[in-house]
Amino acid sequence: MAVSAAALALTAGAEPTTSAASFDEQRAFALLREQVELGPRPAGSAASRKLARRLRALLPNGRFQAVLGGLRNVIGVVPGRKPTRTILVTAHYDTKDLPGFVGANDGASGTAVVVELARTLRPRQLGPTFVFVLFDGEESPRGAPDTDFERYGLRGSKVAAQTFKHAVAMILLDFVGDRDLSIPREANSTLWLWANLREAAARTGNARTFPPRMSSAVLDDHIPFLRRGVPAIDLIDFDFPCWHKRCDNLSAVSPRSLDSVGETVLELLRSL
């Protein structure tokens, strides 16, 4: 789904006007660390399945969703007064099937922030229902050609996109924990939803994390949703130098980055 290439222009140094300090970056970072300590977690592995059980227990109203090949998405729900008005907050919890790759940023960071958001938000008397989806099988299996990633990867999000094809918005958190964090608008991301995100970033004092420029398009878990007409944004710092490298470990990530993203997305959700 093509969207406008125009970049947004908010003042990078805007002063905060509201606070979303209820996001607990230390608790989020503890969950990031817990994932990394499991070691590599490729889809279908024993470590991945152990993590899935842990994530289901942490998410409110947690449950599994079956994905082909014996994989499982993990889904949580914070209900609102409008169950048909659904907003999705998502990440993937599997890691690339590479020897020694623990995916502190690529997998664990987004998962940690999504879980902490789900544990922070409370049911609302008015407003939408929030659905939190942690995808299995975002990464393509070992041996699958990278040139055909959309065919072999994105396995969990393809299933979820069918289930939640009537969602009003989808927010994807991918590389959101690296120490030198900068997340411009990914080129496929829906313009109006990104504008709302940047306004939320300005209100929470995190505008510098989301600069007013656009990066190249990325094939990621938001694509199956965009193809079904669901507005979606991908929060991804694709300039991350340790992408699919062993240096994507605890030394590459920071609680401060988790806090910047967590505060911003929490404020965005409260405004939708």
C-alpha positions in Angstrom: 0.0 0.0 0.0 1.7 3.2 -1.1 1.5 6.3 1.0 2.8 9.9 0.5 6.5 10.4 0.6 6.2 13.8 2.3 8.1 14.0 5.6 6.5 15.7 8.6 7.8 18.9 10.2 7.4 19.2 13.9 10.0 21.1 16.0 12.5 18.5 17.2 13.1 20.2 20.5 9.5 20.8 21.5 9.0 21.1 25.3 6.7 18.4 26.8 3.2 19.5 27.7 2.0 16.2 29.3 3.7 13.3 30.9 3.4 9.5 30.4 5.7 8.7 33.2 3.7 5.7 34.2 5.6 3.7 31.6 8.2 1.7 33.6 11.4 1.4 31.5 13.2 -0.5 34.1 10.6 -3.2 34.2 10.6 -3.3 30.4 14.4 -3.6 30.3 14.2 -6.5 32.8 11.9 -8.3 30.4 14.3 -7.5 27.5 17.2 -9.0 29.6 15.1 -12.0 30.4 14.6 -12.7 26.7 18.2 -12.3 25.9 19.2 -14.7 28.7 17.2 -17.4 27.0 19.7 -17.3 24.1 18.8 -17.5 20.4 15.0 -17.8 20.0 14.2 -18.7 16.4 10.6 -19.5 15.6 9.6 -23.0 16.7 12.6 -23.6 18.9 12.3 -24.7 22.5 13.5 -21.3 23.8 10.9 -19.5 21.6 8.1 -21.7 22.9 9.3 -21.2 26.5 9.2 -17.4 25.9 5.8 -17.6 24.4 4.4 -19.2 27.5 6.0 -16.5 29.6 4.6 -13.7 27.4 1.1 -15.2 27.5 1.2 -15.1 31.3 2.4 -11.4 31.3 -0.2 -10.1 28.8 -3.7 -9.2 30.1 -6.2 -11.8 29.0 -3.3 -13.6 27.3 -3.9 -16.4 24.7 -2.2 -18.1 21.8 -3.1 -17.8 18.2 -2.1 -20.7 15.9 0.3 -20.0 13.0 1.1 -22.5 10.3 4.1 -24.7 11.1 3.4 -25.1 14.7 4.1 -21.5 15.5 2.1 -19.3 17.9 1.3 -15.6 18.1 0.7 -14.3 21.6 -2.3 -12.0 22.1 -3.4 -9.8 25.0 -6.4 -7.5 25.3 -7.2 -4.4 27.3 -10.9 -3.8 26.6 -12.6 -0.5 25.9 -16.2 0.5 25.7 -16.0 0.1 21.9 -15.0 -3.5 21.2 -15.4 -3.0 17.4 -12.9 -0.1 17.4 -9.7 -2.0 17.8 -6.2 -0.6 17.9 -3.3 -3.1 17.6 0.1 -2.7 19.3 2.6 -5.3 18.0 6.1 -6.6 17.8 7.8 -9.9 16.9 9.3 -12.2 19.6 11.3 -14.6 17.4 15.0 -14.0 16.5 16.8 -14.6 13.2 18.0 -18.2 13.1 21.7 -17.4 13.2 24.3 -19.1 15.5 24.8 -17.0 18.7 22.3 -14.3 17.7 20.3 -13.2 20.8 18.4 -10.2 19.2 18.4 -7.7 22.1 17.1 -5.0 19.8 15.7 -7.1 16.9 13.0 -8.9 18.7 13.4 -8.4 22.4 13.2 -4.6 22.6 9.8 -4.3 20.8 8.4 -7.2 22.7 9.4 -5.7 26.0 7.8 -2.3 25.3 4.6 -3.9 24.0 4.2 -6.0 27.1 4.9 -3.1 29.4 2.4 -0.9 27.5 -0.2 -3.7 28.0 0.6 -3.9 31.7 0.3 -0.1 32.1 -2.9 0.6 30.3 -6.2 0.0 32.1 -9.7 -0.8 30.7 -11.4 2.4 29.6 -15.0 3.4 30.1 -14.8 5.2 26.8 -12.6 4.6 23.9 -11.2 1.7 21.8 -10.2 -1.8 22.7 -6.4 -2.3 22.6 -5.1 -5.6 21.3 -1.4 -6.5 21.8 0.0 -9.0 19.4 3.4 -10.6 19.6 4.2 -12.3 16.3 5.9 -15.6 15.8 7.9 -16.3 12.7 8.6 -12.7 11.5 12.0 -13.9 10.5 12.2 -16.2 7.5 13.4 -19.8 8.3 17.1 -20.7 7.9 17.9 -21.4 4.2 15.0 -19.2 2.9 16.3 -16.6 0.4 16.3 -13.1 1.7 15.2 -12.0 -1.8 11.8 -13.6 -1.2 11.4 -12.5 2.4 7.7 -11.5 2.1 6.9 -15.0 1.0 8.8 -16.9 3.6 8.8 -14.5 6.5 6.0 -12.4 8.3 4.3 -15.7 9.1 2.6 -14.6 12.3 1.5 -11.2 11.0 -0.1 -12.7 7.9 -2.4 -14.7 10.2 -3.1 -11.8 12.6 -3.8 -9.4 9.7 -6.7 -11.7 8.6 -8.1 -11.9 12.1 -7.9 -8.1 12.7 -8.5 -6.8 9.2 -11.1 -4.4 10.5 -8.7 -2.7 13.0 -8.6 1.1 12.9 -4.9 1.3 13.4 -1.8 -0.9 13.8 1.4 0.2 15.6 4.5 -2.0 15.1 7.5 -1.7 17.4 10.7 -3.4 15.9 14.1 -1.9 16.5 13.3 0.5 19.4 16.0 -0.2 22.0 19.3 0.7 20.5 21.5 3.2 22.4 21.8 5.7 19.5 18.0 5.6 18.8 16.6 7.6 15.9 13.3 6.6 14.3 12.3 8.5 11.2 9.1 7.7 9.4 9.4 4.4 7.5 8.3 5.1 3.9 5.3 2.6 4.0 3.9 4.0 7.2 0.5 5.7 7.2 1.0 9.5 7.2 -1.8 10.5 9.5 -1.0 7.9 12.1 2.7 8.9 12.0 1.7 12.6 12.4 -0.2 11.7 15.6 2.8 9.8 16.9 5.1 12.8 16.4 2.6 15.0 18.2 2.6 12.5 21.1 6.4 12.5 21.0 6.4 16.3 21.3 4.0 16.3 24.2 6.2 13.9 26.1 9.5 15.6 25.3 10.7 12.8 23.0 10.5 14.6 19.6 14.2 14.1 18.9 13.7 10.3 18.9 11.3 10.7 15.9 13.0 13.2 13.5 11.0 15.0 10.8 12.4 12.9 7.9 11.6 9.7 6.1 13.6 6.5 5.7 13.4 3.9 3.0 10.6 1.3 2.9 11.0 -1.8 5.0 9.3 -5.2 4.6 8.1 -5.8 8.1 5.1 -7.0 10.0 3.0 -4.0 9.2 2.9 -4.9 5.5 0.2 -7.6 5.7 -2.0 -5.1 7.5 -1.4 -2.3 5.0 -2.3 -4.8 2.2 -5.7 -5.3 3.9 -6.3 -1.5 4.2 -5.4 -1.2 8.0 -3.5 2.1 8.7 -0.1 1.1 10.2 3.2 2.5 11.2 6.5 0.8 11.7 8.8 2.1 14.5 12.2 0.9 13.4 15.7 2.3 13.5 16.9 0.5 10.5 20.3 2.2 10.6 21.1 -0.1 13.6 24.6 -1.3 12.9 24.2 -4.7 14.6 21.3 -5.9 12.4 21.5 -9.7 12.3 24.9 -9.6 14.0 26.1 -11.1 17.3 26.7 -7.6 18.6 22.9 -7.2 18.9 23.2 -8.0 22.6 22.7 -6.2 25.9 25.6 -3.8 25.2 23.7 -2.4 22.2 20.5 -1.4 24.0 19.4 1.1 26.6 16.5 1.5 29.1 16.4 5.2 28.1 15.5 4.2 24.5 12.7 2.0 25.7 11.4 4.8 27.8 11.4 7.3 25.0 9.4 4.9 22.8 7.2 3.7 25.6 6.2 7.1 26.8 5.5 8.3 23.3 3.3 5.3 22.3 1.5 5.4 25.6 0.6 9.0 25.0 -0.4 8.1 21.4 -2.7 5.3 22.6 -4.3 7.6 25.1 -5.1 10.1 22.4 -6.7 7.8 19.9 
